């Protein structure tokens, strides 16, 4: 079965929605180019193209488009406000065995997970601070950006209205603030860089409106470039996430909720699922995707501080080739131009990461932050070469 891309509707679904998972799947449009560093409409993808249908896992659809993303938050507490102290990165736990049972993890994390309702749809959020800062997906709350009502329900059944602190369609992340609350249990954010394939994880959220649902599985893969999007929304038309892949059951309504390691630390924000097209299964088929928390932490911090976020940028448009991502356009004054890249160059690696197509280049750049220095491997006229570049910023 070939890859198709569509998004899931709000839960409960509307029968008129052409992307209603309770109707037959609508054939997708081919992916469009990212502006910078993305590329023009490209040929069918390899690798990730073997997935069936990539769909947003939220009660509300959406995505984001554009340049590039992220990294982890500075560990220096002097640079972090006390209200978001939980965003600080814990010490590395490389090699440490995961402890605890699923039951213990759920008991620890459930008080930090909320259900989010907006415009008839429902998603999930993660509590970041005792006074009500909550991390979720942009596509969960985008419908409330122009005056729509947001409401959150806590694990104990209490509710509160909420407002948007900041949204970032490029990374499909948002921070909202529950009003008039205090003493909330903030989640502990872990390190997605410490994850290994095969490691056990737990997903918590409100799939299909069922608040406080706990599912478990393993990390199936890391650094998985996954394109999601909503053909019905200009603002959230397309985004590429550099995802953690998991077989923990994730369904519509899980978006914005936590993927958690066995120490009860949030390691990802659940965002998308693969589904079978052409009338096939639209719920979980064991292919779920989460935004790594190391990337989400940096974006959340910027949204809390200023309401907006900046992203690393190479300054090229690219398209798929058999060998990697071919440079189709170079922006004047960009990092790519300064590094001497030319139209027609085929980028095959970023550092030690193999680039298979345009989306994998976007995901690789988005795993960094402005100012990071990376080494690009590229092919030109049949010869291979490398160049060191300092990534620019879209800010």
C-alpha positions as CSV (number, residue, x, y, z in Angstrom):
1,X,0.0,0.0,0.0
2,X,1.4,3.4,-0.9
3,X,1.7,6.3,1.5
4,X,-1.1,8.8,1.7
5,X,-1.3,11.8,4.0
6,X,-4.5,13.1,5.7
7,X,-5.5,14.4,9.0
8,X,-8.1,13.3,11.5
9,X,-11.2,15.4,12.4
10,X,-12.2,16.7,15.8
11,X,-13.6,14.1,18.2
12,X,-16.6,13.6,18.0
13,X,-16.3,13.8,14.2
14,X,-18.6,15.8,11.9
15,X,-20.3,13.7,9.2
16,X,-19.6,16.4,6.6
17,X,-15.9,16.3,7.2
18,X,-14.2,14.8,4.1
19,X,-11.4,13.6,6.3
20,X,-13.8,11.8,8.7
21,X,-12.1,8.6,9.8
22,X,-15.6,7.0,9.9
23,X,-15.9,7.6,6.2
24,X,-13.6,6.3,3.5
25,X,-10.2,7.9,3.4
26,X,-9.8,10.7,0.9
27,X,-6.9,10.3,-1.5
28,X,-4.2,12.8,-0.5
29,X,-2.4,15.5,-2.4
30,X,1.3,15.1,-2.9
31,X,3.4,17.0,-0.3
32,X,4.2,20.6,-1.1
33,X,7.6,22.2,-0.7
34,X,8.6,23.8,2.6
35,X,9.6,27.4,2.0
36,X,13.0,27.4,3.7
37,X,14.7,24.9,4.1
38,X,12.0,22.9,2.4
39,X,11.5,22.1,-1.2
40,X,9.0,22.1,-4.0
41,X,6.5,19.4,-4.6
42,X,8.4,16.2,-4.8
43,X,8.2,12.7,-6.0
44,X,6.7,9.9,-3.9
45,X,8.9,9.3,-0.9
46,X,11.0,6.4,0.1
47,X,11.6,5.0,3.6
48,X,8.8,6.8,5.5
49,X,6.7,6.5,2.3
50,X,6.2,2.9,3.3
51,X,3.9,4.1,6.1
52,X,0.3,4.0,5.2
53,X,-1.5,7.3,6.1
54,X,0.1,9.8,8.5
55,X,-2.6,11.6,10.4
56,X,-2.7,14.0,13.3
57,X,-3.6,12.2,16.5
58,X,-5.7,15.0,18.0
59,X,-9.2,15.9,18.4
60,X,-8.4,18.8,16.1
61,X,-6.5,18.7,12.9
62,X,-3.6,20.9,11.8
63,X,0.2,20.9,11.3
64,X,2.5,23.8,10.4
65,X,5.0,24.6,7.7
66,X,8.2,26.4,7.2
67,X,11.8,26.6,8.2
68,X,13.3,24.5,10.9
69,X,13.5,23.9,14.6
70,X,15.0,23.3,18.0
71,X,17.1,21.8,20.9
72,X,17.2,21.5,24.6
73,X,16.8,24.3,27.2
74,X,19.8,25.8,28.9
75,X,20.4,24.0,32.2
76,X,21.3,27.3,34.0
77,X,18.4,28.0,36.3
78,X,19.3,31.7,36.2
79,X,17.9,31.7,32.6
80,X,14.6,30.0,33.6
81,X,11.8,31.7,35.4
82,X,10.7,29.9,38.6
83,X,7.2,29.3,37.2
84,X,8.7,27.0,34.5
85,X,11.5,25.4,36.5
86,X,10.2,22.0,35.6
87,X,11.4,22.6,32.0
88,X,15.0,22.2,33.1
89,X,16.8,19.2,31.7
90,X,17.7,16.4,34.2
91,X,21.1,14.9,34.3
92,X,21.8,12.4,31.6
93,X,20.7,8.9,32.3
94,X,22.5,7.1,29.5
95,X,22.6,3.4,30.4
96,X,20.3,3.6,33.4
97,X,17.8,0.8,33.5
98,X,14.1,1.9,33.4
99,X,12.5,1.3,36.8
100,X,8.9,0.9,37.9
101,X,5.7,-0.5,36.4
102,X,3.2,0.9,34.1
103,X,0.8,1.3,37.1
104,X,3.4,3.3,39.0
105,X,4.2,5.5,35.9
106,X,0.5,6.2,35.4
107,X,-0.1,7.1,39.0
108,X,2.8,9.5,38.8
109,X,1.9,11.2,35.5
110,X,-1.9,11.2,35.4
111,X,-2.2,14.3,37.8
112,X,-0.1,16.2,35.2
113,X,-2.3,15.4,32.2
114,X,-5.3,17.4,31.2
115,X,-8.1,17.1,28.6
116,X,-8.5,20.2,26.3
117,X,-11.8,21.1,24.7
118,X,-12.1,23.6,21.9
119,X,-14.8,24.2,19.3
120,X,-16.3,20.8,19.6
121,X,-13.1,18.9,19.5
122,X,-10.8,17.5,22.2
123,X,-7.1,17.0,22.7
124,X,-4.6,16.5,25.6
125,X,-2.1,18.7,27.4
126,X,0.8,18.3,29.8
127,X,1.0,20.6,32.9
128,X,4.3,22.5,33.0
129,X,3.8,24.7,36.1
130,X,1.8,24.8,39.3
131,X,0.0,28.0,38.2
132,X,-1.4,26.4,35.0
133,X,1.0,26.5,32.1
134,X,0.2,23.6,29.8
135,X,2.0,22.3,26.7
136,X,0.0,20.8,23.8
137,X,-0.1,20.7,20.0
138,X,-0.8,23.8,18.0
139,X,-3.4,21.9,16.0
140,X,-5.3,21.2,19.2
141,X,-5.8,24.9,20.1
142,X,-5.5,26.6,16.7
143,X,-9.3,26.9,16.5
144,X,-9.3,29.1,19.6
145,X,-6.7,31.5,18.2
146,X,-9.3,34.0,17.0
147,X,-11.5,34.2,20.1
148,X,-12.7,30.6,20.4
149,X,-13.2,29.2,23.9
150,X,-10.7,26.9,25.5
151,X,-11.5,24.7,28.5
152,X,-9.3,22.2,30.4
153,X,-10.3,19.3,32.6
154,X,-7.9,18.1,35.2
155,X,-7.4,14.5,36.3
156,X,-9.5,15.1,39.5
157,X,-12.5,16.2,37.3
158,X,-12.2,20.0,38.0
159,X,-12.3,22.3,35.1
160,X,-11.0,25.8,34.2
161,X,-11.1,28.1,31.2
162,X,-7.8,28.7,29.5
163,X,-6.1,31.2,27.2
164,X,-3.3,30.8,24.6
165,X,0.1,31.9,25.7
166,X,1.8,31.2,22.4
167,X,1.6,28.9,19.3
168,X,4.2,27.6,16.9
169,X,2.7,26.1,13.7
170,X,6.2,25.2,12.4
171,X,6.7,22.7,15.1
172,X,3.0,22.0,15.9
173,X,3.4,23.1,19.5
174,X,1.5,25.5,21.7
175,X,1.4,26.6,25.4
176,X,-1.9,27.6,27.1
177,X,-2.6,28.9,30.6
178,X,-5.4,27.6,32.8
179,X,-7.0,30.5,34.6
180,X,-7.4,30.8,38.4
181,X,-5.6,27.7,39.3
182,X,-2.7,26.9,41.7
183,X,-1.0,24.0,43.2
184,X,-1.1,21.8,40.1
185,X,1.3,18.9,39.7
186,X,3.8,19.8,37.0
187,X,5.2,17.0,34.9
188,X,8.8,16.1,35.0
189,X,10.4,16.5,31.5
190,X,13.1,13.9,30.7
191,X,15.6,13.7,27.9
192,X,14.5,12.2,24.5
193,X,18.2,12.1,23.6
194,X,18.6,9.2,26.1
195,X,15.9,7.0,24.4
196,X,16.8,3.8,22.7
197,X,14.8,1.7,20.3
198,X,13.0,-1.1,22.2
199,X,12.7,1.0,25.4
200,X,9.3,0.7,27.1
201,X,7.2,3.9,27.2
202,X,3.7,4.9,28.2
203,X,1.2,7.2,26.4
204,X,-1.5,9.1,28.4
205,X,-4.3,11.2,27.0
206,X,-7.9,11.5,26.0
207,X,-8.4,9.3,22.9
208,X,-11.9,9.6,21.5
209,X,-12.8,11.7,24.5
210,X,-11.9,9.0,27.0
211,X,-9.9,11.1,29.5
212,X,-7.1,9.6,31.5
213,X,-6.5,6.7,29.1
214,X,-3.2,4.9,29.6
215,X,-1.5,2.7,27.0
216,X,2.0,1.2,26.8
217,X,4.4,0.0,24.2
218,X,8.0,0.5,23.2
219,X,10.1,3.1,21.2
220,X,9.9,1.6,17.7
221,X,12.3,4.0,16.1
222,X,14.0,7.4,16.6
223,X,14.6,10.4,14.2
224,X,11.7,9.4,12.0
225,X,10.8,12.2,9.6
226,X,7.0,12.3,9.4
227,X,5.0,14.8,7.4
228,X,1.5,15.7,8.8
229,X,-1.0,18.3,7.7
230,X,-4.5,19.4,7.2
231,X,-5.6,20.0,3.7
232,X,-8.5,22.1,4.9
233,X,-6.4,24.7,6.8
234,X,-4.1,27.2,5.2
235,X,-2.3,27.9,8.4
236,X,-1.6,24.3,9.3
237,X,-1.2,22.9,5.9
238,X,1.9,20.9,6.4
239,X,4.6,20.2,8.9
240,X,7.5,17.7,9.3
241,X,8.2,16.4,12.7
242,X,11.4,14.6,13.7
243,X,9.5,12.0,15.5
244,X,9.9,9.3,18.1
245,X,8.0,6.3,16.7
246,X,6.1,4.1,19.2
247,X,3.7,1.2,19.1
248,X,1.9,2.5,22.2
249,X,-1.8,3.0,21.1
250,X,-2.4,6.6,20.1
251,X,-5.7,7.7,18.7
252,X,-7.7,10.9,17.9
253,X,-7.7,12.9,21.1
254,X,-4.2,11.8,22.2
255,X,-2.6,14.8,20.5
256,X,-0.7,17.0,22.9
257,X,-0.4,14.3,25.5
258,X,2.8,12.9,27.0
259,X,4.9,9.9,25.9
260,X,6.6,8.9,29.1
261,X,9.6,6.7,30.0
262,X,9.4,4.2,32.9
263,X,10.8,6.8,35.3
264,X,7.7,8.9,34.8
265,X,9.5,11.5,32.8
266,X,7.9,13.0,29.7
267,X,10.1,12.2,26.6
268,X,7.7,13.2,23.8
269,X,4.5,15.0,22.9
270,X,2.1,12.7,21.0
271,X,1.1,14.2,17.7
272,X,0.4,11.9,14.8
273,X,-0.6,8.3,13.9
274,X,-0.3,6.2,10.7
275,X,-3.5,4.9,9.4
276,X,-4.5,2.7,6.5
277,X,-6.0,4.6,3.6
278,X,-8.7,3.7,1.1
279,X,-11.3,2.9,3.7
280,X,-8.8,1.0,6.0
281,X,-8.4,1.2,9.7
282,X,-8.4,4.8,11.0
283,X,-7.4,4.1,14.7
284,X,-4.1,3.0,16.1
285,X,-2.3,0.4,14.1
286,X,0.8,0.5,16.3
287,X,2.4,3.4,14.4
288,X,2.3,6.5,16.6
289,X,4.6,9.5,16.4
290,X,5.7,12.0,19.1
291,X,7.7,15.2,19.1
292,X,10.9,14.7,21.1
293,X,10.8,16.6,24.4
294,X,14.3,17.9,23.8
295,X,12.9,19.9,20.9
296,X,9.5,20.7,22.5
297,X,11.2,22.0,25.7
298,X,13.1,24.7,23.7
299,X,10.0,25.8,21.8
300,X,7.8,25.8,24.9
301,X,10.4,28.0,26.7
302,X,10.3,30.5,23.9
303,X,6.5,30.5,23.7
304,X,6.3,31.2,27.5
305,X,8.9,34.0,27.3
306,X,7.7,35.8,24.2
307,X,4.7,34.0,22.6
308,X,6.6,33.1,19.5
309,X,9.5,30.8,18.6
310,X,12.5,30.9,16.2
311,X,13.9,28.0,14.2
312,X,17.2,27.0,12.6
313,X,17.4,27.6,8.9
314,X,19.6,26.5,6.1
315,X,18.1,28.8,3.5
316,X,17.4,26.4,0.7
317,X,14.4,24.8,-1.1
318,X,14.9,21.1,-1.8
319,X,13.3,18.3,-3.6
320,X,13.5,14.5,-3.5
321,X,16.0,12.5,-5.5
322,X,17.2,8.9,-5.5
323,X,20.2,9.9,-3.5
324,X,19.0,12.6,-1.0
325,X,17.7,16.1,-1.0
326,X,18.5,18.1,-4.1
327,X,19.0,21.9,-3.7
328,X,16.4,23.6,-6.0
329,X,16.7,27.2,-4.7
330,X,19.1,29.1,-2.5
331,X,18.0,32.2,-0.6
332,X,20.2,35.3,-1.1
333,X,22.4,35.9,1.9
334,X,21.5,32.6,3.5
335,X,23.7,30.1,5.3
336,X,23.7,27.8,2.3
337,X,24.9,30.6,0.0
338,X,27.7,31.6,2.4
339,X,28.7,28.0,2.6
340,X,29.1,27.8,-1.2
341,X,26.2,25.4,-1.9
342,X,24.8,25.5,-5.4
343,X,21.5,24.6,-7.1
344,X,21.7,21.0,-8.1
345,X,23.8,19.9,-5.1
346,X,22.4,16.8,-3.5
347,X,22.6,16.8,0.3
348,X,23.2,13.2,1.6
349,X,24.1,13.7,5.2
350,X,23.8,16.2,8.1
351,X,26.5,15.3,10.5
352,X,26.3,11.5,10.8
353,X,22.6,11.4,9.9
354,X,21.7,10.0,6.4
355,X,19.4,12.2,4.3
356,X,17.1,10.2,2.1
357,X,14.8,12.9,0.8
358,X,13.6,16.5,1.4
359,X,11.6,15.7,4.5
360,X,14.5,14.0,6.2
361,X,16.6,17.1,5.6
362,X,13.9,19.3,7.1
363,X,13.7,17.0,10.1
364,X,17.5,17.0,10.6
365,X,17.7,20.8,10.4
366,X,14.8,21.0,12.9
367,X,16.7,18.9,15.4
368,X,19.1,21.9,15.8
369,X,18.8,25.5,16.8
370,X,19.9,28.7,15.3
371,X,23.7,29.1,15.6
372,X,24.5,25.4,15.7
373,X,27.4,24.3,13.5
374,X,26.7,21.2,11.4
375,X,28.6,19.4,8.7
376,X,26.8,18.8,5.4
377,X,27.8,16.0,3.0
378,X,26.7,16.6,-0.6
379,X,27.2,15.4,-4.1
380,X,28.1,17.7,-7.0
381,X,28.8,16.5,-10.6
382,X,29.3,13.0,-9.4
383,X,31.8,13.9,-6.7
384,X,31.2,14.0,-2.9
385,X,32.3,16.8,-0.6
386,X,31.6,18.2,2.8
387,X,31.1,21.7,4.2
388,X,30.7,23.1,7.7
389,X,27.8,25.6,8.1
390,X,26.4,27.7,10.9
391,X,22.6,27.5,10.8
392,X,20.7,30.7,10.5
393,X,17.4,31.7,12.1
394,X,14.0,32.6,10.7
395,X,13.7,35.1,13.5
